[in-house]
Amino acid sequence: MNSIHIPWSPRLIMAGRSFRLPIQCNGDVALSYPGFSIEHQRYSAADGAHYFYLRAPEQAGVYTLSAQHGEATHSKTIEVCDLDGLRTPH
């Protein structure tokens, strides 16, 4: 059985910032990350997780990251804001 899970992702992030996205999966992962760029990726056998180090786009907006393993998928939505947008209560 294929299973995939994104245990954590930022709900809100500043444009251009980097973060680590963990994806727990028992095999290879295909990540769809429109607007983001991958700086690095690695697999930790101890955690059973793939770690993707991503940089957020410079353009503010709401983005969806999707991870897929076989037929199983898991998605997270991330809001990217500029500095003024971060100062506004969310």
SULQUIMO-V501511 format. One record per pair of residues at least 12 apart in sequence whose ideal C-beta (glycine too) atoms are under 10 Angstrom apart, sorted by the first residue. I is the first residue (numbers start at 1). GAP is how many residues later the second one is. D is the distance in Angstrom with one decimal. If there is no record, write none. Layout:
I,GAP,D / I,GAP,D
This chain:
1,25,8.9 / 1,69,9.1 / 1,70,9.9 / 1,71,8.4 / 2,23,8.2 / 2,24,7.7 / 2,25,7.2 / 2,66,9.2 / 2,67,5.1 / 2,68,3.8 / 2,69,6.1 / 2,70,4.2 / 2,71,9.6 / 3,21,8.1 / 3,22,7.1 / 3,23,6.6 / 3,24,9.4 / 3,66,7.5 / 3,67,9.3 / 3,69,5.8 / 3,71,9.1 / 4,19,6.6 / 4,20,7.1 / 4,21,4.6 / 4,22,8.5 / 4,23,8.7 / 4,25,6.8 / 4,26,9.7 / 4,46,9.6 / 4,62,9.9 / 4,63,5.5 / 4,64,7.0 / 4,65,4.3 / 4,66,8.4 / 4,67,9.9 / 4,68,4.7 / 4,69,6.9 / 4,70,5.0 / 5,17,9.0 / 5,18,7.3 / 5,19,4.6 / 5,20,7.5 / 5,44,9.0 / 5,62,8.5 / 5,64,9.8 / 5,67,9.1 / 5,69,5.8 / 6,15,6.8 / 6,16,7.0 / 6,17,5.5 / 6,18,7.7 / 6,19,9.5 / 6,23,9.9 / 6,25,9.7 / 6,43,9.6 / 6,46,9.8 / 6,59,7.7 / 6,60,9.2 / 6,61,6.0 / 6,68,5.1 / 6,69,7.9 / 6,70,5.2 / 7,14,9.8 / 7,15,5.8 / 7,16,8.4 / 7,17,6.1 / 7,40,9.8 / 7,42,7.9 / 7,67,9.7 / 8,12,8.8 / 8,13,8.0 / 8,14,6.1 / 8,68,8.8 / 9,12,5.8 / 9,13,8.5 / 9,14,9.6 / 9,45,9.5 / 9,56,6.9 / 9,66,9.7 / 9,67,4.1 / 9,68,8.5 / 9,69,6.1 / 10,44,9.9 / 10,46,8.5 / 10,66,8.8 / 10,68,5.8 / 10,69,8.7 / 10,70,9.3 / 11,65,8.8 / 11,66,8.1 / 11,67,7.0 / 11,68,6.8 / 11,79,8.1 / 12,66,7.4 / 12,67,4.9 / 12,68,8.1 / 12,69,6.3 / 12,73,8.7 / 12,74,7.2 / 12,78,6.0 / 13,23,10.0 / 13,41,9.5 / 13,42,9.9 / 13,43,5.0 / 13,44,9.9 / 13,50,9.5 / 13,65,6.1 / 13,66,7.5 / 13,67,5.8 / 13,68,7.5 / 13,73,8.9 / 14,42,7.1 / 14,46,9.4 / 14,66,7.6 / 14,67,6.3 / 14,68,7.3 / 14,69,6.8 / 14,71,8.5 / 14,72,5.9 / 15,40,9.7 / 15,41,5.9 / 15,42,6.6 / 15,43,5.1 / 15,44,7.0 / 15,45,5.9 / 15,46,9.2 / 15,65,5.4 / 15,66,6.7 / 15,67,5.3 / 15,68,8.4 / 15,70,8.5 / 15,71,9.3 / 16,39,6.7 / 16,40,6.1 / 16,41,7.8 / 16,42,5.3 / 16,43,9.8 / 16,64,8.8 / 16,66,9.2 / 17,37,9.5 / 17,38,7.2 / 17,39,5.2 / 17,63,8.6 / 18,18,9.8 / 18,19,9.3 / 18,21,6.1 / 18,22,9.4 / 18,35,6.3 / 18,36,6.7 / 18,37,4.9 / 18,38,7.5 / 19,17,9.5 / 19,20,9.9 / 19,33,9.3 / 19,34,7.6 / 19,35,6.1 / 19,36,8.3 / 19,37,7.3 / 19,59,8.9 / 20,19,9.7 / 20,20,9.1 / 20,21,9.8 / 20,22,9.8 / 20,31,5.5 / 20,32,7.2 / 20,33,5.5 / 20,34,7.8 / 21,12,8.5 / 21,15,8.9 / 21,17,9.5 / 21,20,9.3 / 21,28,9.8 / 21,29,8.7 / 21,30,7.2 / 21,31,4.5 / 21,32,7.8 / 21,33,5.7 / 21,44,6.8 / 21,46,8.4 / 21,55,8.0 / 21,57,9.2 / 22,22,8.7 / 22,25,7.4 / 22,26,10.0 / 22,27,4.8 / 22,28,7.5 / 22,29,5.6 / 22,30,8.1 / 23,18,9.6 / 23,20,9.8 / 23,26,6.2 / 23,27,4.7 / 23,28,7.8 / 23,29,6.8 / 23,42,9.4 / 23,44,4.8 / 23,45,9.9 / 23,46,8.6 / 23,51,7.6 / 23,53,9.8 / 24,20,10.0 / 24,23,7.5 / 24,24,5.8 / 24,25,4.8 / 24,26,8.1 / 24,43,9.5 / 24,45,9.9 / 24,50,9.2 / 25,18,9.3 / 25,23,7.7 / 25,24,7.4 / 25,25,6.3 / 25,42,7.3 / 25,43,9.4 / 25,44,4.8 / 25,45,9.6 / 25,47,8.3 / 25,49,8.9 / 26,22,6.9 / 26,43,7.8 / 27,23,9.7 / 27,42,5.6 / 27,43,7.5 / 27,45,9.8 / 28,15,9.4 / 28,22,8.4 / 28,40,9.6 / 28,41,6.8 / 28,42,9.1 / 29,12,9.1 / 29,14,9.0 / 29,20,9.4 / 29,21,5.0 / 29,23,8.4 / 29,38,5.4 / 29,39,7.2 / 29,40,5.6 / 29,45,9.7 / 30,36,8.6 / 30,37,7.2 / 30,38,4.6 / 30,39,7.4 / 30,40,9.5 / 30,43,9.2 / 31,19,8.2 / 31,21,5.9 / 31,23,8.7 / 31,34,6.9 / 31,35,7.3 / 31,36,5.3 / 31,37,7.8 / 32,32,8.1 / 32,33,6.8 / 32,34,4.3 / 32,35,7.7 / 32,36,7.3 / 32,41,9.1 / 32,43,8.5 / 33,19,7.7 / 33,21,6.3 / 33,22,9.9 / 33,24,9.7 / 33,30,8.1 / 33,31,9.2 / 33,32,5.3 / 33,33,8.2 / 33,34,9.3 / 33,45,9.9 / 34,23,8.7 / 34,29,6.6 / 34,30,7.7 / 34,31,8.4 / 34,32,9.2 / 35,19,9.9 / 35,20,9.9 / 35,21,7.9 / 35,22,3.9 / 35,23,9.1 / 35,24,7.0 / 35,26,7.5 / 35,28,5.2 / 35,29,9.5 / 35,30,9.4 / 35,43,9.5 / 35,45,7.7 / 36,16,8.9 / 36,18,4.7 / 36,19,6.5 / 36,20,6.2 / 36,21,6.2 / 36,27,6.9 / 36,29,7.0 / 36,42,8.5 / 36,44,8.8 / 37,16,9.8 / 37,17,6.9 / 37,18,4.8 / 37,19,8.8 / 37,20,8.0 / 38,14,6.0 / 38,15,7.0 / 38,16,6.0 / 38,17,8.1 / 39,13,8.7 / 39,14,4.5 / 39,15,6.8 / 39,16,5.7 / 40,12,7.9 / 40,13,4.2 / 40,14,9.2 / 41,12,6.7 / 41,13,9.1 / 50,17,8.3 / 50,19,9.6 / 52,13,8.7 / 52,15,8.7 / 54,24,9.3 / 56,22,7.5 / 56,23,9.9 / 56,24,5.0 / 56,25,9.4 / 57,21,9.9 / 57,23,5.9 / 58,22,8.5 / 58,24,8.8 / 59,21,7.2 / 59,23,9.1 / 60,19,8.2 / 60,20,5.5 / 60,21,5.3 / 60,22,5.2 / 60,24,9.2 / 60,25,5.8 / 60,26,9.8 / 61,17,9.6 / 61,18,7.7 / 61,19,5.8 / 61,20,8.9 / 61,24,10.0 / 62,15,6.2 / 62,16,7.5 / 62,17,5.2 / 62,18,7.6 / 62,19,9.8 / 63,13,9.3 / 63,14,7.2 / 63,15,5.3 / 63,16,7.8 / 63,17,6.1 / 64,12,7.2 / 64,13,5.2 / 64,14,7.7 / 65,12,8.0 / 65,13,6.5
